[in-house]
């Protein structure tokens, strides 16, 4: 996807909700790591944490540049941060941009890291960030894990099967609806079905409820529920 067109669409979304923030973003330069990471942090204060609530026209504009992206749970700050990163990608060579992007993630708090994860699939050559995304799936901070696992096309597109399966099981463990996992149907595999079925059996044996959408990962569970009725 052309980074500049997506950056422009995101900037338009930010400007419609926080015109002063869009003006402030124009002065942010990516050549100074410390200053840029500071601006990445400041985006929440400058742009705000309200949900985007995109208009139909905005959905179309963003969808034309990033058809696989889901913006339903993005905030204005998320959009501002993504636009800043995309502008930096256009201005820097690949190695410098990679270092800058990783710096923003590593210096950020959990909220800033979640924002970074929502946008990582939109960055140029996003596969280079795979080790960071996989490692972050180990977090105990549920909102950060959700930013990776839910409404995010990155795992389905880039995760190896083992890591994808572990992510789905972790979502189940944390009572996160797995219908929110983008590309789950396309990434279904026998091992994931076995793991999810075993998890359901363990829940039943302990007298606990089974997640209502577990059949998305364990098709046999759907047939079991149907027979039980």
KAPE-V962128 format. One record per run of one state. SS is the DSSP state (alpha for helix, beta for strand, coil for the rest). FROM is the first residue (numbers start at 1). LEN is the number of residues. Records with the same first field share a line. If there is no record, write none. Layout:
BEGIN
SS = FROM-LEN + FROM-LEN
END
This chain:
BEGIN
coil = 1-2 + 18-1 + 26-7 + 48-3 + 52-4 + 66-9 + 92-2 + 108-2 + 123-3 + 137-5 + 150-4 + 159-2 + 174-4 + 181-3 + 188-2 + 206-8 + 217-2 + 229-1
alpha = 3-15 + 19-7 + 33-15 + 56-10 + 76-16 + 94-14 + 110-13 + 126-11 + 142-8 + 154-5 + 161-13 + 178-3 + 184-4 + 190-16 + 214-3 + 219-10
beta = 51-1 + 75-1
END
